[in-house]
Amino acid sequence: MQISEKVKNSIVFYYKIVLFIFLIPTLLVPCVSFCYKLMFVMLGAGAILLVYDLFTKRKFLKARGMFWLICFMIVFAVSVVLNYKTGLNLNAASWGYTAIALLLLYPDSLDKTKERSLFELSVLNNIFIAMTTVLSTISMGMFICLYNKEVFFGDQKYAVGWSQNRLFGLYSNTGYMITALAIAIAVLQVAITKARGKKITFLYGFFIIYTSVFNFMSMCMENAKGAFISLFAFVFFFVLFSVAKKIYEKKKLSTVKASFVGAFSAVLAVALLFGAITVSRKGLSYLPSIYHSLGGEYYVDGNDVTPDHVPEENEDNKITGVEIDRNISESYGFFTGRTVIWKFGLEQFKEKPIFGYGPQSHRDHYIVDNYLRHFHNLIIQIIVSVGAVGSVFIFAFFAIMVIYLLKNIFIHIGKKDKYYYVFASLLALLAMFAVNSMAEVTILFITRFSMFIFWMYLGYIQVFADDDKKLKTDSVTEKIDLLIANILNKITGKSKKDEK
């Protein structure tokens, strides 16, 4: 009986673990053609868990800011229905995955203790960084031998290995900041291990260093500006909050003064990281030539013609670096064509400003030499997808969370709290997602690992914020919860006492 109760209380956590494992194929080019079929299985399982939650704890009504999220999901559903003629199936699937993230994964941490949250985060972190360690190691191997292939799935072309003077490896898209996120999560995992009072063993320490090094090298050669800037954001906020805490404790400065010192240190840390990336990219560019000089062969795709991206042979066997500057059309500019997409999105918003089009209604539009999968900016994606009405609710939720988390992190600087660095690293991680969302659609609508990680970790961070005050909007969802409970009790014949 105790085992079944334990399983029941952890059922969503097990779902998260399986979801992480099912999300692995979405990162890999060889698995793109069938990965979304696997995700439909998870969508069905998530729907069952949501129904289960409706008849039991109804966490989706009790978590912070859920009034705004529920209103957003209602408007989202209206947008899907109104645009049933364009991409109904994809829009409905997008609604379903978003519902799983917002209504199931985000509220799950509502009644968890800090120690339980640390355990769950540790498991999820290790799954992700272990997976990226393998993928990045293989990717670097592809770079060393200059492996290059192009694969087509439907109307989409994918590069594998070293292509267009950048490293794709096995990853389906370098813009997903997979390797940069793995580095940040490795930092978070170290903070969690220390907060749990566990020693970092030699083997585990080697694993953390290895994964950080190979993911860093892979990230450098992927040359994705969004990933670099996102990692800069993580480093900036993590160093800011960490140094501010240290200065406050040692120098007994005020929180404001300690924060200024932290901000200055954060700027220096970002500058050093920028320099490390620049130097590393140049140094790593010589690896294929070094490999070849030791007798290794460059990859040739079934013929004797030397690929264009292979360095030219020279008589004195001089070590040369491969070209590492991306081939980008001058007309695309610094934002690699995104400004064209953003302008198109704003024009589309003007045509349907109230409820929008749904997030998947523009996939047949060909723009900037490719089909438009999304608008490469979360704000534009939101206003186009759910219009002004839906945007009000989701932006209100984000504003509430930013104020809540920033207020609490500065309060915690002046407290003795062994979980502080977990809180700080989680907040820096969320900032990383926010920054990346200005160039990609990272945390809403799109079926990506990043959306599920963001909402899960947004729930966990509130465990460490340790603020029991309720928002005024929470009283609204409490009344809805009571209404649903009364209706279910009448249907099932249970009393309120039985439900408890």
Secondary structure, DSSP 8 states (H G I E B T S, - for coil): -HHHHHHHHTHHHHHHHHHHHHHGGGGBGGGHHHHHHHHHHHHHHHHHHHHHHHHTT-GGGTSTTHHHHHHHHHHHHHHHHHTTTTTHHHHHHHHHHHHIIIIIITGGGGG--HHHHHHHHHHHHHHHHHHHHHHHHHHHHHHHTT-EEEEEETTEEEEEEEETTEEEETBS-GGG-HHHHHHHHHHHHHHHHHHTT----HHHHHHHHHHHHHHHHHHHHHT-HHHHHHHHHHHHHHHHHHHHHHHHHHH---HHHHHHHHHHHHHHHHHHHHHHHHHHHHHHTTHHHHHHHTT-----SSSSS--TTS----TT--------S----GGGTTTTTHHHHHHHHHHHHHHSTTT---TTTTTT-EETTEE-S--SSHHHHHHHHHHHHHHHHHHHHHHHHHHHHHHHHHHHHTS--TTHHHHHHHHHHHHHHHHHTTTS--SSSS--HHHHHHHHHHHHHHHHH------TTHHHHHHHHHHHHHHHHHHHT--HHHH-
